[in-house]
């Protein structure tokens, strides 16, 4: 065996591990044992908990004895005794002997053995009455006479008897006692040299109340018998610890430690690995791990770090100790277990397996050869492009001459917008720093709009290119769909929310799970919100593609997107903003396979107004995401962060069904009144086929009637991470040979 520096363990012939000696947490809190048997190895990790008051104090010579031969009737020690005895008649003789067996009656006395584990002293007190004789050699005793033996002894003990149970500010009772003789007086000398004396008593008790460090020191018990003999013994009190859960110089402060942490008198809570804080109430922040969260994670490429040991949980497409190695050519996905299908020397993306074709190949797997049909199309586009260029030049000339002019917002545009936001959403307006609109303003001349890539309820989205000092940047340019006052209010509301999110992170949104704002264009007739471009599209499209093409993608991988959106909801909760339309269609997947919450066209400050749509007109219900809405949102128009949690539960259902349309009670289309009736009856979306019970239980908790009983976004993230860890190991089993 290896890993047992203090000889605490034994191994039997059948490889049974025996804890042979006491395990003291303060000496070593964990043992990693390696047992070698031929060519086979077995590794066992033993972790200890710090239990107050256990174990007693042990050292190298005072261990719990073990009878290894298994026989009965044998002592665990070989004891050699010797003594000089004085009889009541004045005779003196000497005797000695070695005792190793209980049945050794020729040289065994019925001793009572008292052992104090704190100092390893052994006191032997005879339990034999005066009539019991000691066998002595025939030449030193009169024939036929039994010599009575009496041992004179004095002891000092405490209550509690275990010194580890005596704490600062506690009370302790001392017992000073004389055995087998009459005492003329008995006295106790305290550490400060004062004495307490009692005459013609064989026992004296005294209490030391509210023990403090000044009470530490020797307590000496002295007894004088009627013949003038004096016996004494000393007990040294050394109390330095507070009572369990207490700390401070006077032990009058409460630790209140969490997570099973121990309480130290001077440092307070000693947190376990992965926790920090005065009460060990805080998990290690992102990028930190270990004791007191003092270690920096080395994980790369979006990998998460284990708070205890810093082990990296790699994202799709990466592996290695710090997740710095991309999948080898031809492999992609989580732990590089999926095989690329790219052909004709195409490059395979290590994250999602998408193919980058080389000319003249095209298609999903680069298996199609490009035809010459593109050439006539190119030839027809050239004159059209020239015509467009000519029109643009003419319009520019007319604009310079003043014949054609664009509507330019007044200089007080920001003030007007803030006034409108304060009227409806006071908290959002207050969170915006002065000059927020101007700081994000971009020149429309630097934007080159491209093809239409999305069409929402209130806006259109085009792929575009933005010219920046660092070079051209691909963006998603969102503009209003209908030019009216309500549309522009929604436009500026969404812009304000995104600016508030970026201000919260001091402009650094690289690790945010809310779509990144690139800039705003407001000083032109056509206004744009410029967002980061997500080449993989929305989550709903990704799920549908997996379902339709029967691509293999494990639920554990897809739940990674859900974890990202749970973090986005945490950001919105800190800003007191509800999204109001959390669904797979409003989640974008970036090139790095990160899910980000987008489309804030319906988002508002939930603490400023709780009702935003009155269902008093026919057809209004068709404009709202009814199947994703919480019960209170449908009934009363109340939107909170808790109602977003309800919608998140539906998003989880979409992930589990690979993008199917939610169906309540077997009906695809429901009115407001029908939906309220169904939800009030307790009917919810059914458990999808193959969905784990724990995941469906999480969905159901999101759909509770009472908003305050639903889980928080932070709690959802924790449960999803646990679920994902439980699901992913089923894909690959790493087995270590263990015997």
Helices and strands as residue ranges (DSSP letters): E 9-11, E 17-19, E 30-37, E 40-47, E 74-86, E 92-101, G 105-107, E 111-116, E 121-126, G 138-140, E 153-159, G 163-165, E 172-179, E 183-189, E 195-199, E 203-208, G 213-215, E 217-225, E 230-237, E 246-247, E 253-254, E 262-264, E 268-270, E 275-276, E 282-283, E 288-289, G 291-293, E 295-296, E 304-305, E 312-313, E 318-319, E 325-326, E 331-332, G 334-336, E 338-339, E 347-348, E 355-356, E 361-362, E 368-369, H 373-401, H 413-424, H 426-431, H 436-439, G 444-446, E 447-455, E 459-468, E 471-480, H 485-504, E 517-521, E 528-532, H 539-548, H 555-574, E 577-578, G 584-586, E 587-589, E 595-597, E 604-605, G 620-623, G 626-628, H 631-636, H 641-656, H 672-680, H 693-702, G 707-709, H 713-728
